[in-house]
């Protein structure tokens, strides 16, 4: 009797034997939903594959183990954030400089960002794999900091950021604080956007403000 396609661990199939397009993203999205609903303790192979509506063995067809899966999820989401923030320097001269920076900072604190960060920290193997990948050049928090620094420098050349501002240090302070919120959370996560706006307002002085450097 032939083995049903859904039980053949070599095929990326749903339980009904229907091929699943972009398996990795489907599993990643399912993991984010599980994390948002149940927290890190609820993230298991079974929970993810059931949420994704696919065969239980599918995750292990594409990842070494659950730690590898979570690490690849973290790296994939940081790569998406880096891609979102990368064009930031090109926005120099357009819109409000502080709002542009705030939007870039908040990209790190997307809806599932804190939950993904918590599960990464809670699994030693994941944290090590992610650190090694970042050390080898995978996009991480440093890519966001670099985009912010280049954006501030571009605005500074246009006279929209104070001439004596240390752009690299401003970017480090902003990215570091957001990274802290991402990894450790805040008492009221819904307040994060306002906290980031207050931080940007405190750090970034624009020449249009009374008493600011020309």
N, C-alpha and C positions, 0 to 999 in steps of 0.2 A: 504494500500500500504506500503510495507516494507521501512524502512529508509535506504538510500544508506550508505554503509560502510564509505564513505568519510565524511558524515554528522553526523555520530555517534560519539559524543565527547568522548566516552569511548575507542575508538580505535585509536592507533597512525597511522593514514592513510594519504596518500597523497590525493590531490583532485581527483585522479583517482581511489581511493579505494585500492591502493597498500600499503601493510604494509611497514613501514619505519624502517629499522634496526638502532639501536643506535640513538634514537630520540634526546637525549640530545646533542650529539656531532654534529648532523646535524644542530640543532638550533644554537648551539654555533658558528659553522663555518659560518653559514649564518649571524649571528650578527656581526662577525668580518668583513665580506665583506661589510655589510651595514655601519659599523663604518668607515672603510677605505675609502669608497666612499662618504658618506654623513655627517660624523661626528656625535657627540653625539645627536644633535638635530633630526637627521633622524632615530634614533633608537626607533622604536615603535613595538608593537606586530604585527601589520599588515605588516610592512616592513620586519620583521624577518621571519614571516611565508611565505610571498610571495617569499622572497629570497630562503627559504628552499624548496619551492614547496609543501607545506603541508596545511592542513586545518587551518583556522584562530584560532580555539579554542584549537589547539594542545598545544600551549605554556602553557596555563592555566591548562591543564591536568597534567603537570609535575612540575609547579612552582606556588607559591602562587599568585604572581603578577609580573610586569615587574622588579621591584626592586629586588625581589628574584631571578629572572632569571639572571639579570646582576651580582648580587653578586655571584651566583654560577658559572657564567662564569669566573669572576675574580679569584675565589678560585681554579677552575679547571685548569686555565692556570698557576697559581703560583705553583700548585701541579706538573704540567708537568715540569716546570722550575726546581723545587727542585729535581725531579727525574733525570733530565738531569745533574744537577751539583753535585748530591750526590756522584758519583764515583770519583770526582776530587782528593781527597787525595790518591787514588790508583795510580794516574799518577805520583806521586813523583818519581823523578829520570829519567823520560822519557821526551823527547822533550825539548822544551825551557820553562823554568819556567814562564817567563813573558807572553809568548803566551798562555800557559795553563790558566793562570789567566785571561787574556784578553778574551779568549773564554768563560770562565765561567761568567764573568761580562756581556758580550754581550748577553748571554742567556736571561737576563732580558729585553734587548732592542730589542727583536724579532720584526719582521715586524709589528705586531699588538699591541705590548706592550704599546706604548705611547697612542694609541687610546683607549685601554681598560682602562688604568689608568685615562684618562681624563673623560670618562663617569662615572667611579666609583666616582671620586671626585665631579662630577657635580650633583650627586644624594645622598642626605644626608642619606636616608635609606640604600643605598648600602654601603656607607662608614662605617656606624655603624655596619651593619651585617658582613662585612669583618673583621673589627677590632675585633669584638667579637669572630669570628671563629679563627682568628690568636691567640687571647689570650687563647683560649681553646686548642691550639696545632695544628691547621691546618697549613700545610707548607706555609710559606710566605717568605718575604725578609730575615728574620732571619736565615732560613735554608741555603740560599745562603752564607750569611756572615759566618756561622759556617763551611761550607764546605771549604771556602777560608782560614779560620784560620787554620783548621786542615791540609790543603794542605801545607800552608806556614811552619807550624811546622814540617811537614814530610820532606820538602825540606831542612829546616834548619838542621835537624838531619843528612841529607846526605851531608851537606856542600855546598848546592847550593843556599842558602839564608844566608845573613850575620848573624853571630853568635849572634850579639847583637840586632838584629831586634826584635821589639815588634810585634809579628805576629797577636795577637788579635786586636791591634790598626790599623795595616795595613789593615786587613780585614774590620774593621769598616769604615775606611776612604774610601776604594774602594767601598764597598757596599753602603755606604751612598751617595757618589757622583753619582753612577749609579742610585740609587733610586731617587735622585734629578732630573737627566736627564729624568727618566721615568715619574715622576709626573709633572714636569714643562716644559719638552722639552728643546730644544736648538734652537738657531737662524737658524741653518742649520742641521736638523736631520741626513742628509746623512754624516755629519762630525763626528757623534757619535763614530764610530769605531776608528777613528784616535785620538779623544779626550781620549777615554779609554786607548788606547795604550800609549799615552803620560803620562797619570796619572799613569799607572802601572810602566812605566820607571822611573818616578820621585819618586815613593814610594818605589819600591823594588830594593834593592841593592844586587848584586850577588858578591861573593868573586872573581870571575874571572875578575872583572873590576879593572883597575888600581886605586890604592888608596883606594879601598874598604876594610873593615875589613876582616881579614883572617878567 
